Amino acid sequence: MIMAEALIQLMTWLSPSFPTGGFAYSHGLEWAVEAGAVVDGSALRAWLEAALLAGAARNDAILLRHAYRGSDETILAEIAQALAPSRELAAETMQQGAAFGLASAPWYDGAAPPVAYPLAVGRLAARRGIDEEMVVLAYLQAWVANFVSAGVRLIPLGQNAGLAVQAALEPVIIAQARASRDAPLLALGGFCVAAEIASMRHETQYTRLFRS
């Protein structure tokens, strides 16, 4: 029953219907599509795989684990904001984290103080005693699913093509969750330059559907 309750809570918190506003962000993908860098399912898969292995998703997994384990929240909050390479990506993680804190009040016994999104998820999961590995896997799966959904709308792709991308990235999600397990804070950083440039250029993109 404890495992069942944990699974239900994770599915609720990381569902697209949970009001964090994740559907409003594309993480620079909108500019990449307009620029012709992401034009089909294969390109979308490569774009998201890079983020998992060397970009924001990798950093999020490490930050989530340290928040779960009770590392100094002030330091983690400063690092999380400093890692954001653009104004839009900083807003993406901070706004979603604040929204998650408000929406998770029924499980937190009141609204949680606003922090970056992965920190908010890790903090609440630890508070509820949910297995750390389950949380990281669920978080990364939801992260990928959100941006696959954005790609389906932007490129556009059919639903089946989007699901094929999601399925193809499952081994990468598992591998990255495992790789983050023993990663110290000094391992934070990345080399996902195309996505970072895309997020900066998105700030001045003339026509936009997404906030990042």
N, C-alpha and C positions, 0 to 999 in steps of 0.2 A: 504493500500500500504506500510506503514511503517513496519507492521508485515511481509508482504511478502518479503520485501527487507532484513529484518533481517534474516528470515528463509533461504533465498537463500545464504546469506553471510556465515551463520553458516555451511550450507551444503557444501559450497565450501571450507572453511577453514579446516573443520574436515573430509573431504573426503579422502579416501586412496590415491587418485591421487594428493592431495596437497603435494608439495615437501618438507615435513619435514623429510622424510626418516624413518618414523615409522615402515615400513615393515621390516626393517633390525634388529629390536630389539625383543627379546622374554622375557625380564624381568626375566631372570633366568629359564624360562620354558624349554629351550632346555636341560639344565642339569637335570632338574626334570624328563623329559621324558626318558633320557638316564639312569638315576638312577632307573627307575621303579616306581617313586612316582606318575606320571601322566600317566595313561595307557589307559584311555577311556573318554567318554564324562562326566560321573559322576565325575571322578577325576578332570577333567579340570574345571568343574563348581565349585567344592569345592575350587580349587586353586584360581580361579578368585574372588569368593565370599569373600574369606579371605582377598584378596588385597583390595576389596571394603570396607570391614567393619573394617579392622585393619591394612592396609598397605598403599602402595604408592598412590593408587587411592583415598583413604580417605584424605590423606594429600594434594593431588593435588586439590581436591574440596575446601578445606579450603583456601589454598594459592590462588587459582583462585579468590575466593570471596574477599579476602583482597586486591588483586591487582586491581580488578574491582572497589573497593570502594576507591582506592587512598591511601592506606597505604604506608608508607615510602618504596620506591622501593629498596633502598640499604639494609635495614634490611631484607626485604622479600627475596632478592637475596641471602643474606648470610644464612638465615634459610633454603632456598630451597636446597642449596648445602650441608649444614651441615646434612640435613635429609637423604641424600643418603648414604646407608650403605656400598656401594662398589664403586670402581673406575668405573666399567661399568655402574652402575645405575646413577652415577653422570654424566657420559658422555651421557647417554641416554637422560636425561632431558635437559642438557645444549646444546647438539648438535641439538636436535629437536627444542628447543626454539630459537636458533640462526637461524636455517633454516626457522622457521616460521616467524621470524622477517624480513628476506630477502624476502621471498615469499609474505608477506603481504604488501609489499611496495605500490601497487596500492590503497590500502585502508588506508594506514598510511601516505600518502604524503611523501614517502621516506622510506628507510629501517629503521626499529626500532632497538634501541640498544639491544644487545643480553642479554637475561635473561632466566631462567628456563622455560620450556614449559608451565606449567599452568599459570605462571605470564604473559608470552607473550600473551596468549589467553585472559586472563582476562583484560589486559591492552587495547588490541585492541577492544574488545567487548564494554568496557566502552566508549572508544573514539568514537565508532560508534553508541552509544546509544541503544545497543541491550539489551533486558531484561535479568537481571542477572540469573533468574531461568532457562530460556531457554539455556543460555550459559553453566551452570553447568550440566544440564541434557544432552545436546548434547556432551559435553566434556567426561563425564563418559561413555555414550553410545559408543562413538568412541574409547575410551580407551579399553573397553571390546571387541569391535569388532576387534580391531587390534590384540589382543592376542588370541581371538578365532581363527582368521585366522592363527596365528602362530601354534596353537594347531592342527588345521586341517592338516597342512603340516607336523608337527613333529611326531604326535602320530603313524600313521596318522588317521584322522577321515574323514568320508564322509561329503559332504556339508550339507546334511540334519541333521546329528548329530551335526555339528557345529551350525547350525541355532537353533536347539533345546536348546543348551547351551545358546545361545544369548537370546532366548525368556525366558528361565527360570530365567535369571538374571535381567530381566526388573524390577520386583518389588524391587529387592535389589538396583538397580541404583536409582530408585525413592526415596526409603527410605534413602539412603545415601546422596542424594542431599538435602533432607529435613533436615537431621541431621546436615549437614554442615552449614546450614543457619545462625545460631547464635553462631557458634563455634569461640572462640577467638584463637589467635595465641598460647596461652598456651595449647590449646587442641591438638596441633600437636604432632605427635609421633605415635607409633604403636607397634603391637605385631604380626608381620607376619614373624617370625623367619625363617621358612622353605624357604620362598622366598628369604630372605636376604642371607642365607647360599648358596642357589642355585646360586645366582648371583655371589658370591665370588668364588665358585668352577667352575663356567662357565669360569672364566678368564684363567684357566689352562686346560680346556677341550681340548682333543686332536683334535677331529674333530668337527668343528662348521659351522653352516649355518648362525647363527645370531651373532650380535655384543654384545648382553647381554643375 
